[in-house]
Amino acid sequence: MESLTGIRKEKLIEELRGEIFLDIQLQKDSILDIRKGSPEVFSYVPKDEYLSGNILEKIKAIDSYEKLISPETENQYQVSLSLLQEQKKALTEVMPKQLEASEINAKLGSTWIPTKYIREFMEETLRVNCFVYGIKVNFSEFTSEWNIQGKSVDKGNPIANMTFGTSRANAYRLIEDALNLRDTRIYDTLVNEDGEKVRVLNKKETMLAGQKQDLLKEEFKNWIFKDLKRRKELVHIYNEKFNSTRLREFDGSHLTFDGINPEIKLRPHQLNAIARTLYGGNTLLAHVVGAGKTFEMVASAMESKRLGLASKSLLVVPNHLTEQIGREFMILYPGANLLVATKKDFEPANRKKFIARIATGEYDAIILGHSQFEKVPMSKEYQARHIKQEIDSIVRNIQMLKAEKAENFTVKQLEATKKKLETKLKKLNDDFKKDNVITFEELGVDKLYVDEAHSFKTVSYTHLTLPTKLEV
């Protein structure tokens, strides 16, 4: 901006005050740097970016710096007290309204509820005998799974076995299943004609267990906010975790589009969506059918290239829509250099040649079908590196949990996940088949758009998961 306007940085900052904000981050390194008087610790960001995201964290960051600065020493820092107070006021004004207990849905299975309250609920509701030991409630932050240790310890408790449980599934098992969002199923083991043991669903016992589980859920709903101290703590936890974030509002009214069809005028919501893809990173275009998502993707891809944000965009669409999307692309941008894949291009004899065209051509965008995209492999080096990163992360968590003497349940869950990943890595390394197929990394694609991407949502957490209609 200095080079474009000829105005000094300090004057620009002063003239833009209120439209730009100093992005203060709560990091130890930043605190050390600012104490040393470093002038480049923070950066300025637009108003709509700063007044969005986790507002509470930004207020805490300001509070931490206010403690460092006094009126006598503020000239030693990049951040003045008046600027801090001004930004804090702006953040406070956009902070989401705090929810009350009546507006919060706290149920069995809500991962934000501390384990101590699940334990208290069991003790009070099931009237656990004070002489009963070994019943513990565990929750794994890594796998988001609940476990009740010692489910069969309280055998002589009629409240757990009859009032809130059945002869086949006591209340502790029903609560554990409810915590993990599972319906309890009861099976009988029978011997078939071949003499083999088979498990058969017992519909009567399963229905009875379901009724008792529903009873426990309702009991928990009535119990959870009954105590004033507990209600106050839970309301605070919920608001801090889930009600401190403000969505960023993007304004695309200022955008201009070189090369776009002058006969087509994009609607305001389309302009805002394109602005979100350009400035906001990963974007979900969740409009209703017919709202113009295709034009949003097309205009975003072309603007990204024009602005230097991307050099080659790839649009992945349902197989039967490749040519239709291609036509719509050319309607919006008649002069675009576009490559559209056909069914013939991905026949075994032509696939390598077509992928080579993607890698070597200077296209504005490429359009592929879902199944065609899946045939473009990631390099084995990338896959191995990704799996190793997952394994390393799990190993660090296991070491941390063991150091904290955490419950065996959580450690076992992580070790089981680690074993699966190690098996997958070994299988990948044992595959010595070499071919000369170009991998995804070699295509030169640096922006990816996925249409109807719900097809990619149910893969393992170690893979890329994409929501419906995504710009990456």
Secondary structure as UniProt FT lines:
FT   HELIX           2..5
FT   HELIX           9..15
FT   TURN            18..19
FT   STRAND          20..23
FT   HELIX           28..35
FT   TURN            36..37
FT   TURN            39..40
FT   STRAND          43..46
FT   HELIX           47..50
FT   STRAND          53..54
FT   HELIX           55..66
FT   TURN            67..68
FT   TURN            71..73
FT   HELIX           74..76
FT   HELIX           81..94
FT   HELIX           101..103
FT   TURN            108..109
FT   TURN            111..112
FT   HELIX           115..125
FT   TURN            126..127
FT   TURN            130..131
FT   STRAND          136..140
FT   TURN            141..144
FT   STRAND          145..149
FT   TURN            150..152
FT   TURN            155..156
FT   HELIX           159..163
FT   HELIX           171..179
FT   TURN            180..181
FT   STRAND          187..191
FT   TURN            193..194
FT   STRAND          197..201
FT   HELIX           203..223
FT   TURN            224..226
FT   HELIX           228..242
FT   STRAND          245..246
FT   TURN            253..254
FT   TURN            258..259
FT   TURN            262..263
FT   HELIX           268..279
FT   STRAND          283..284
FT   TURN            289..290
FT   HELIX           293..306
FT   TURN            307..308
FT   STRAND          313..317
FT   HELIX           319..321
FT   HELIX           322..332
FT   TURN            334..335
FT   STRAND          338..340
FT   HELIX           344..346
FT   HELIX           348..360
FT   STRAND          365..369
FT   HELIX           370..374
FT   HELIX           380..403
FT   TURN            404..405
FT   HELIX           408..430
FT   HELIX           440..443
FT   STRAND          447..450
FT   TURN            451..452
FT   HELIX           453..456
FT   TURN            457..458
FT   TURN            461..462
FT   STRAND          470..471
//
